[in-house]
Amino acid sequence: MTFPADLAKLYVEQAGQRYEPSNGTEGEIFMSEWCRQCARDRAMRDGVELDECDDDEVCTIIAASFAGEAKEWVYGKDGQPMCTAYVPAGQATSAPRCEHTVDMFGDA
């Protein structure tokens, strides 16, 4: 989400502190900028039904935001709201498995 530059300047001192949208419109704008562009939530990004998503395709941060508990949503150094867990769509959401680590459980 991009605040106007003069508004963002007011939030620079709050960098790293939790961001919570002030209303539904602001929340929708934030989710359009971050969640709909993120690899973490298939339903939000691709518009598929939530029931069609695997557990690893659903972002728990979005649900936490409705309870005011999205600790990943913070003010950035520039005063703009951001999500610290953001992963651009198309990128892997977890680190690749280390090739030097023994697979103790097989294909479990």
PLY file of the C-alpha trace (Angstrom):
ply
format ascii 1.0
element vertex 108
property float x
property float y
property float z
element edge 107
property int vertex1
property int vertex2
end_header
0.00 0.00 0.00
1.30 3.37 -0.78
0.40 6.28 1.46
0.86 9.74 -0.03
4.45 10.85 0.67
3.43 13.52 3.20
1.37 10.98 5.18
4.11 8.32 5.07
6.56 10.80 6.60
4.35 10.90 9.69
4.83 7.15 10.19
8.61 6.94 9.68
9.13 7.07 13.45
6.89 3.99 13.76
9.07 1.84 11.50
8.91 -1.77 12.63
5.78 -1.22 14.69
2.58 -3.11 13.91
0.35 -1.69 11.18
-3.42 -2.10 11.39
-5.68 -0.67 8.68
-7.99 2.04 10.02
-11.03 0.74 8.10
-12.16 -1.89 5.61
-11.27 0.18 2.57
-7.73 0.72 3.79
-7.50 -3.00 4.58
-8.68 -3.95 1.10
-6.14 -1.60 -0.48
-3.36 -3.13 1.65
-4.42 -6.68 0.73
-4.61 -5.74 -2.97
-1.04 -4.41 -2.83
0.44 -7.23 -0.73
-1.76 -10.33 -0.30
-3.05 -10.53 -3.86
0.54 -10.38 -5.14
1.95 -12.91 -2.62
2.83 -16.57 -3.12
1.55 -17.48 0.37
-2.20 -17.44 -0.32
-3.59 -19.08 -3.44
-7.23 -18.10 -2.82
-6.39 -14.42 -2.43
-3.91 -14.41 -5.34
-5.74 -16.58 -7.88
-9.35 -16.13 -6.74
-9.96 -19.86 -6.19
-12.26 -21.14 -3.45
-10.58 -21.54 -0.07
-11.79 -25.18 0.07
-9.74 -25.92 -3.06
-6.48 -24.86 -1.39
-4.05 -27.13 0.44
-2.98 -26.11 3.94
0.31 -24.73 2.62
-1.58 -22.52 0.14
-3.49 -20.56 2.81
-1.87 -17.63 4.60
-2.68 -17.55 8.31
-1.60 -13.90 8.48
-4.74 -12.81 6.63
-6.97 -14.53 9.19
-4.89 -13.05 12.02
-5.37 -9.57 10.54
-9.13 -9.75 11.10
-8.47 -10.31 14.81
-5.92 -7.45 14.89
-3.09 -9.97 15.37
-1.10 -9.74 12.13
2.34 -9.09 13.62
3.89 -9.33 10.13
2.05 -6.18 9.04
4.29 -3.28 10.07
5.35 0.20 9.04
8.48 0.12 6.88
11.47 2.42 7.20
9.82 4.74 4.68
6.62 4.95 6.75
4.68 2.80 4.29
2.71 -0.23 5.55
4.25 -3.54 4.52
4.12 -7.28 5.20
7.39 -8.76 6.44
6.32 -12.25 5.29
5.65 -11.18 1.69
6.90 -13.54 -1.02
6.33 -12.42 -4.62
3.95 -14.69 -6.53
5.86 -17.38 -8.38
8.62 -17.70 -5.79
8.92 -20.53 -3.27
7.49 -19.78 0.17
9.94 -22.00 2.00
13.64 -22.66 1.73
14.64 -25.58 -0.49
15.59 -28.76 1.32
19.30 -28.99 2.12
20.90 -31.63 -0.09
23.32 -32.54 2.71
20.63 -33.37 5.27
19.67 -37.03 5.59
16.01 -37.78 4.82
14.99 -39.59 8.00
11.35 -40.16 7.04
11.45 -41.05 3.38
8.37 -39.98 1.44
6.23 -39.70 4.59
0 1
1 2
2 3
3 4
4 5
5 6
6 7
7 8
8 9
9 10
10 11
11 12
12 13
13 14
14 15
15 16
16 17
17 18
18 19
19 20
20 21
21 22
22 23
23 24
24 25
25 26
26 27
27 28
28 29
29 30
30 31
31 32
32 33
33 34
34 35
35 36
36 37
37 38
38 39
39 40
40 41
41 42
42 43
43 44
44 45
45 46
46 47
47 48
48 49
49 50
50 51
51 52
52 53
53 54
54 55
55 56
56 57
57 58
58 59
59 60
60 61
61 62
62 63
63 64
64 65
65 66
66 67
67 68
68 69
69 70
70 71
71 72
72 73
73 74
74 75
75 76
76 77
77 78
78 79
79 80
80 81
81 82
82 83
83 84
84 85
85 86
86 87
87 88
88 89
89 90
90 91
91 92
92 93
93 94
94 95
95 96
96 97
97 98
98 99
99 100
100 101
101 102
102 103
103 104
104 105
105 106
106 107
